[in-house]
Every structure is written in C-alpha cells, then in structure tokens.
Amino acid sequence: MPNCPECTAREKKKIQGKYEEETAEEDRQRDDLFKLFDEIEYPMKMDPATKHFICKRCGLYATREQVSDIRYKLNQRERTREDRQDDYLEWWQKSKKDKELV
C-alpha cells in the first residue's frame, strides 16, 4: 500500500525542522536525516469497489495515478530566481536558429 503523500510531506517538514534545531550545522548529515524519514509510514487503505486509496489521517481520496502526481508535485523543488536566470542565460547563448525552433 502506498503512503499518503500529503501526510508524509507534512511529517518530513516537521522532522527536518526539529533536526535542524537540535543538531549543530557542522554535525548535520544527510544520511541521518534520511534515516529519520524512513521511519515515516502513513499507509492508505484501498477501496476495492472504486480502486481508490483513502488516507484515514487526512481523508485524501485518490487513484494510484493521482497519488503519484501529488507525490511528484510535493517533491518538486521550487524554482528560484537563480534557476530562471540560468535558463535565460542558456537561452541567450543559443544560436538564432535554435531559438526559432523553440
């Protein structure tokens, strides 16, 4: 059964905030944080009649594809100003023919 993406994302934010508060910056390791993330489990129950998954904690009701889409959106990194500037610089450095194709 898949884990609820919304409950998992909320719990990850709480754990990361607590970890950053309690651990000095020079002592932080990604592996320790990922071990804490592995302990998170919010399994969803499947409704066999409609083939939808239901989270008993938050009430999310979605198909497998919708759960996957939600998980993708929550894990996607926000685009920063530097990302947009890099994209523009990359576009500017292309040849004129390449720009016309886009």
N, C-alpha and C positions, 0 to 999 in steps of 0.2 A: 504494500500500500504506500502511496506517496505521502510525504509530509506536507502539511499545509504551508504554502509558500509565504503567506502573509504573517502567520504566527511565528514562523521560523525567522523571517526577516526582522520582526519586532524584537524577538528574543536575542538575535545576533547583535543588534544595536545596543541593547541593554548590557549584554556581556562585554562587548567591546568597550563601552563607556566605563564600566566598572573595572575592567582590566587596565585601561589607561590611567584611571585614578589611582589604583593600588600599586601599579608597577612603575618604577622609575624608567624614564625614556631609554637610558643606556642598557637596561636589563630586559627590555621587551624583545620577544622573539615571535616570529610568525607561527612557528610550529606549536608553541604553547597556546596561542590564540585559536588555532585550527583544532587543537585537541578539545578545547572548550566548546567549539562549535559542533564537533562530532557528537557531543552528548545531547544535543537538542533533538527531540523527537515529538512531533505532533501528528500522529498518523490520522489519515482521513478514512472515514467509513464509506464503503461503496454501496450505492443503492442499485441492486441488480435490475430492477424494473426499468429505470431510466438511464442506467450506466453513467451516473453522475457520482462524483465524490463529494462528501459532506464533512466539513470540519465541525466537530462538536464544541470546540472552544470559541471560534469566531463566527460560525454559521456560513462559511463560504460554501457555495453550491456550484460546482463546475465540472465540465467534462475533463478528460485527461489532457486534451489539447489546450483547453483554457487554463488548466493548472500549469502546464508547461509555459504558455505565453506569460502568465503572471510571474512565474519564477524568472523568466528571461528579463522582463521589464524591471523587476526589483533588483536583479543582479547587475543590470547595465549601469555602467559608470556615467555620471553626469558629465556633459561636455563643458569644459572650462573655456575661459577666454583664450588661453594658450592653444587649445585644440583648434579653435576657429582660426586663430592667427596662422597656425601651421598649415591648415587646409588652404587658406588664402595664399600663403607663400608658395605652396606646392602648385596651386592653380596658376599663379603669376609666372612661375618659372617654366611652365609648359610652352610648347611651341603653339603658334596660332592655329595650325591645323588640328592639333589635339584639342584645343579649346572649342573649336567649332563642332567637333564630334560629340562633345558633352552637352 
